[in-house]
Amino acid sequence: MSLTPGDTTHRRTLRWQTARVLSVRDETPRARTFRLALPEPRPHLAGQHYVLRLTAPDGYTASRSYSVASAPDGSGEIELTVERLEGGEVSEFLHEVVQPGDELEVRGPIGGFFVWTGDTSALLVGGGSGVVPLMAMLREARATGHSDLVRLVVSARSPGELYYADELPGPETVVVYTRQAPPGAGRTAGRIAVADIAPLVRGGEDVYVCGSPGFADAATGVLLEAGVPVERIRVERFGPSG
């Protein structure tokens, strides 16, 4: 049984496997990326996610879904970027306890709607941690020589809260700071507006919007105002689960 365009979601993706943590790195003061080696590698599409499960000694379990940040590369390794949420039983454990060499239960990849197959024109709009699945799309485009297919607009409150700050900038990307712009920025701080989006709309592309419910709704409104047909917009909203 195949559920996704790239034949990546099968019955076996619903089986748990134990991944080994290869590395942990900070993206922002509140976000970390975990690189995992999968014992049973499974191909994924940019935009898909994995479910990560923690099990306590008494048998209590808690699980959360995290988008894959890494591009599909056939390496058998994936990266998950996790924002630490106060009181979040999974995210706080990952940030405070997990180190390279540890093992984590995961299953996936999962998802068939919010995916990019790597061969079509796409406009990507992300807010805060919503940039994670879009980064997988950008990374794939760059790795395969298809950077001309994607344009990415990222909304961040300040330079210190921009995910992938050392890697993200490039001719395909626009960063919009909503509260504090860095010195020399060509745009004053403020929410994403039509002026940010309209120059990037080429017509006929699929548009991927990811972020909090408030951001997703606001960005969708801006896209419609910029002339993007509603049927071309795919939205993924991140809730405050930790």
C-alpha positions in Angstrom: 0.0 0.0 0.0 1.4 3.4 -1.0 0.0 6.6 0.4 2.4 9.3 -0.9 3.5 10.6 -4.3 7.0 9.2 -3.8 6.0 5.8 -2.5 7.4 6.7 0.9 4.6 5.9 3.2 3.8 2.2 3.6 2.4 0.0 6.3 6.0 -0.6 7.5 6.4 3.1 8.2 3.9 2.7 11.1 6.3 0.2 12.8 8.6 1.7 15.5 12.3 1.4 15.1 15.1 2.4 17.4 17.3 5.2 16.0 20.7 6.2 17.3 21.5 9.8 18.0 24.6 10.8 16.0 24.9 14.5 16.9 23.1 17.3 18.6 23.5 21.0 17.7 21.9 24.2 18.7 20.0 26.2 16.0 18.7 29.0 18.4 18.7 29.3 22.2 15.5 27.3 22.2 15.9 24.9 19.2 18.2 22.0 18.7 18.7 19.6 15.7 19.1 15.9 16.4 20.7 13.8 13.7 19.5 10.2 13.8 20.8 7.0 12.2 17.9 4.6 11.3 18.5 0.9 11.5 16.0 0.4 8.8 16.4 3.3 6.4 13.2 4.5 4.7 13.1 7.0 1.9 11.3 10.3 2.7 10.0 13.3 0.9 10.7 16.8 1.9 7.8 17.9 4.0 7.2 14.6 5.8 7.5 14.0 9.5 8.4 11.3 12.0 6.7 10.5 15.3 9.1 10.2 18.2 8.2 8.3 21.3 9.6 8.3 24.8 8.9 5.5 27.3 9.3 5.9 31.1 10.5 3.0 33.3 6.9 2.6 34.5 5.6 2.1 31.0 4.2 5.6 30.5 4.7 6.8 27.0 4.6 10.3 25.3 5.0 10.9 21.6 5.2 14.0 19.4 5.5 14.5 15.6 8.5 16.4 14.2 9.2 17.4 10.7 12.3 16.1 8.9 14.7 19.0 8.4 17.2 17.1 6.2 16.8 16.6 2.5 16.1 13.1 1.1 19.6 11.8 0.4 19.4 8.0 0.8 22.0 8.1 3.7 19.7 6.3 6.2 20.0 9.4 8.5 17.5 12.1 9.2 17.6 15.4 11.1 14.7 16.5 13.4 14.8 20.1 14.7 12.9 20.5 18.0 11.9 23.7 19.7 11.9 23.5 23.5 8.6 24.3 25.0 8.1 25.1 28.7 6.5 22.1 30.4 6.8 20.1 27.2 7.5 16.6 28.4 9.1 15.4 25.2 10.9 18.6 24.0 12.3 19.3 27.5 13.7 15.7 27.7 15.3 16.0 24.3 16.9 19.3 25.2 18.0 18.4 28.7 18.9 14.7 28.6 19.5 13.3 25.1 23.1 13.2 23.9 25.0 11.5 21.0 25.0 7.8 21.4 21.5 7.7 23.0 18.7 5.8 21.3 15.2 7.1 20.5 12.1 5.3 19.2 10.7 6.7 15.9 8.3 5.8 13.2 7.8 7.3 9.8 8.1 8.9 7.4 4.5 10.1 7.5 2.5 12.5 5.4 1.3 12.9 1.8 -0.3 16.3 1.5 2.5 18.7 2.6 5.3 17.2 0.5 7.5 18.5 -2.3 8.6 16.0 -4.9 11.7 18.1 -5.9 10.7 18.7 -9.6 8.1 21.4 -9.5 8.1 25.2 -8.9 7.3 26.0 -5.3 6.9 29.1 -3.1 7.7 28.4 0.6 6.5 30.6 3.5 7.5 29.7 7.0 7.2 31.3 10.4 9.4 30.5 13.4 9.7 26.7 13.8 7.5 26.3 10.7 10.6 26.7 8.6 11.7 23.2 9.5 10.0 21.2 6.7 10.6 24.0 4.3 14.3 23.8 5.0 14.2 20.1 3.8 12.7 21.4 0.6 15.4 24.1 0.2 18.2 21.7 1.0 16.9 19.2 -1.6 16.6 21.9 -4.2 20.2 23.1 -3.6 21.6 19.5 -3.4 20.0 18.5 -6.7 20.8 21.7 -8.6 17.1 22.8 -8.7 17.4 26.0 -6.7 15.7 27.9 -9.5 12.5 26.0 -8.6 12.0 27.3 -5.1 11.6 30.6 -3.3 11.6 30.7 0.5 10.2 33.5 2.7 11.0 33.1 6.4 9.5 35.1 9.2 11.6 35.3 12.5 11.2 37.6 15.4 14.9 38.5 15.6 18.2 37.4 14.2 18.8 35.3 17.3 15.6 33.3 16.6 16.3 32.5 13.0 16.7 28.8 12.4 19.6 27.6 10.3 21.0 31.1 10.3 24.4 30.0 8.8 22.9 28.0 6.0 19.6 29.5 5.1 20.6 32.8 3.4 21.0 32.7 -0.4 19.5 33.9 -3.6 16.4 31.7 -3.1 15.5 33.1 0.4 14.1 36.2 1.9 14.1 36.7 5.7 11.5 39.0 7.3 12.1 40.1 10.9 9.0 40.9 12.8 10.3 42.5 16.0 14.0 43.3 15.6 15.8 43.6 12.3 19.6 43.4 12.2 21.7 46.5 11.4 21.8 47.2 7.7 18.7 45.2 6.9 16.9 46.4 3.9 13.5 46.1 5.5 12.2 47.5 8.8 10.8 45.0 11.3 7.2 44.0 10.7 4.9 41.2 9.7 5.0 39.6 6.3 3.2 41.8 3.8 2.2 41.7 0.2 5.3 43.6 -0.8 7.4 40.7 0.5 5.4 38.0 -1.3 4.3 39.5 -4.6 7.8 39.7 -6.3 8.3 36.0 -5.7 5.0 34.8 -7.2 5.7 33.4 -10.6 2.3 31.8 -11.3 1.4 28.2 -11.4 3.6 27.1 -8.5 2.5 25.2 -5.4 2.7 27.2 -2.2 3.6 25.7 1.1 2.8 27.6 4.3 4.0 26.4 7.7 3.8 27.9 11.2 1.6 28.7 14.1 -2.2 28.9 13.4 -2.0 32.7 13.6 0.9 32.9 11.2 -0.6 30.4 8.8 -3.8 32.3 8.6 -2.1 35.7 8.2 0.3 34.4 5.5 -2.5 32.7 3.6 -4.4 36.1 3.6 -1.3 37.8 2.2 -0.8 35.2 -0.5 -4.4 35.5 -1.6 -4.0 39.3 -1.7 -0.9 38.8 -3.9 -2.9 36.8 -6.4 -2.1 33.2 -5.5 -5.1 31.0 -6.2 -6.4 29.4 -3.0 -6.3 25.9 -4.5 -2.5 26.2 -4.9 -1.9 26.8 -1.2 -1.0 24.0 1.2 -1.0 24.8 4.9 0.5 23.0 7.8 -0.1 24.5 11.3 2.1 23.8 14.3 0.3 23.5 17.6 2.0 24.0 21.0 2.6 20.4 21.9 5.8 19.7 23.7 
